Amino acid sequence: SILFMNNFSEVQGRKWKGEGTTRNLESITIGRCYDYIRLVNPDVGEKNCSELWEAFRNAFINKDPCNIQPQDFELFFKLSLHAIPTGKSLFWENNQLLVNSFSSRARRYMTLGDTLFGFFGDFLNWCGQENSTGKTLRLDYESCPTAEECENNAVDAFWRMASMTFLQSVSGISFFADYEIPYLQKDKISQVVIWVVDDIEGPNIDSCGYNTVQILEDRLKSLGYDVTCTDNYKPVMFLLCLDNPDHSKCTLSSF
């Protein structure tokens, strides 16, 4: 019965269904900041990484974990903002690892995750405890709310603000694969290029001029954008074939 009570207490201690705050979050994010400004993209210049951490943490600490707004991170994004190279912005949906390989940490293109603010939070989780006291109680390491439990959680609020910040900063040709059109700055965009890349094992769900891609194309064109679309863009397919060299789609005749 003692074992049962201990397990029951542990279940009760998990307030939310999602994973808790990533352990050593402060050390990881400050380290990533220095990694970015020293090695990944030194062109952004000097940034105060400790100040960035404080602005990031203060956006959600000691607040209701289900009432965090994108604007709460405004200071963090103001401090971390930097120029996005013209014609190098790349958007994606449902294929993050492939896109990361293709962008090559901003050497080819720049995705949201290749910016300082995206690099800072990529693949991490965080939330605070409302009205907590004491340094060790500020972050909730046991559990954090999922999007299903509450829309205005700290992680989703952060990425919504990150997306808006990134979209408002791009210019030139945008390689587009998402639906955040309202935040694009039309006067800065000369062309929108859509690449539709199917999983090498299928199924082929979307393609240029079909299904949701056609909806995206039509919407962009109705707003006056110059839009081009390519199915299974070959340079990206080459990356898929590196991991699947024996697949029938990776023979020389397929290209």
Residue pairs with C-beta under 8 A, 6 or more apart in sequence:
13 142
14 142
14 143
15 140
15 142
15 143
16 65
16 127
16 140
16 143
16 144
16 145
16 146
16 149
17 143
17 145
17 146
17 148
17 149
18 125
18 143
18 144
18 145
18 146
18 149
18 153
19 125
19 143
19 144
20 125
20 127
20 140
20 141
20 142
20 143
20 144
21 125
21 126
21 127
21 139
21 140
21 141
21 144
22 28
22 124
22 125
22 126
23 141
25 124
25 126
25 139
26 53
26 57
28 124
29 52
29 53
29 56
29 120
29 121
29 124
30 49
30 50
30 52
30 53
32 119
32 120
33 47
33 49
33 52
33 53
33 116
33 120
34 49
35 119
36 44
36 116
36 119
36 120
37 44
37 45
37 46
37 47
37 49
37 116
40 105
40 106
40 114
40 119
41 82
41 105
41 106
41 114
41 116
44 82
44 83
44 116
45 82
47 79
47 80
47 116
48 79
51 79
52 76
52 79
52 80
52 120
55 73
55 75
55 76
55 79
56 73
56 76
56 120
56 121
57 138
58 75
59 68
59 72
59 73
59 75
59 76
59 154
59 157
59 158
60 68
60 72
60 126
60 127
60 128
60 154
60 157
61 128
61 132
61 138
61 139
62 128
62 129
62 130
62 131
62 132
62 138
63 72
63 128
63 130
64 130
65 127
65 128
65 129
65 130
65 140
65 144
65 145
65 150
65 153
65 154
66 145
66 149
66 150
66 152
66 153
67 150
67 152
68 152
68 153
68 154
68 157
69 152
69 157
70 157
70 158
70 160
70 161
70 164
71 161
72 157
73 157
73 158
73 161
73 162
74 161
76 117
77 117
77 161
77 162
77 165
80 115
80 116
80 117
80 120
81 117
81 165
81 169
82 115
82 116
83 169
84 110
84 115
84 166
84 169
84 170
84 171
85 106
85 110
86 171
86 172
87 171
87 172
87 173
87 190
88 106
88 108
88 109
88 110
88 172
89 109
89 110
89 111
89 166
89 170
89 171
89 172
89 174
89 175
90 99
90 102
90 103
90 109
90 110
90 111
90 174
90 175
91 111
91 112
91 174
91 175
91 176
91 177
91 178
91 180
92 99
92 111
92 177
92 178
93 177
93 178
93 179
95 197
96 113
98 197
98 236
98 239
98 240
99 111
100 111
100 113
101 239
102 108
102 109
102 235
102 236
102 239
103 109
103 110
103 111
103 114
105 114
106 114
109 175
111 118
112 118
112 162
112 163
112 166
113 119
113 122
115 162
115 166
117 162
117 165
118 162
118 166
121 155
121 158
121 159
121 162
125 144
125 155
126 139
126 144
126 154
126 155
127 139
127 140
127 144
127 145
127 153
127 154
127 155
128 138
128 139
128 140
128 154
129 137
129 138
129 139
129 140
132 138
144 153
144 154
144 155
145 153
146 153
147 153
147 156
163 180
163 183
164 180
164 183
167 180
167 183
167 184
167 185
168 183
168 185
170 184
170 185
170 188
170 189
171 185
171 188
171 189
172 188
172 189
172 190
172 191
173 189
173 190
173 191
173 192
173 193
174 184
174 189
174 191
174 192
174 193
175 193
175 194
175 195
176 192
176 193
176 194
176 216
176 220
177 194
177 195
177 196
179 216
181 219
181 220
181 223
186 223
186 224
186 225
189 225
190 226
191 225
191 226
191 227
191 228
192 220
192 225
192 226
192 227
192 228
193 227
193 228
193 229
193 230
194 208
194 213
194 216
194 217
194 227
194 228
194 229
194 230
195 229
195 230
195 233
195 236
196 206
196 207
196 208
196 213
196 229
196 230
196 231
196 232
196 233
197 232
197 233
197 236
197 237
197 240
198 204
198 205
198 206
198 207
198 231
198 232
200 237
200 240
200 241
200 244
200 247
200 249
200 250
205 211
206 212
206 213
207 213
207 231
208 214
208 217
208 229
208 230
208 231
209 217
209 229
213 229
217 227
217 229
220 227
221 227
234 255
237 249
237 255
240 250
241 247
241 249
241 250
244 250
248 254
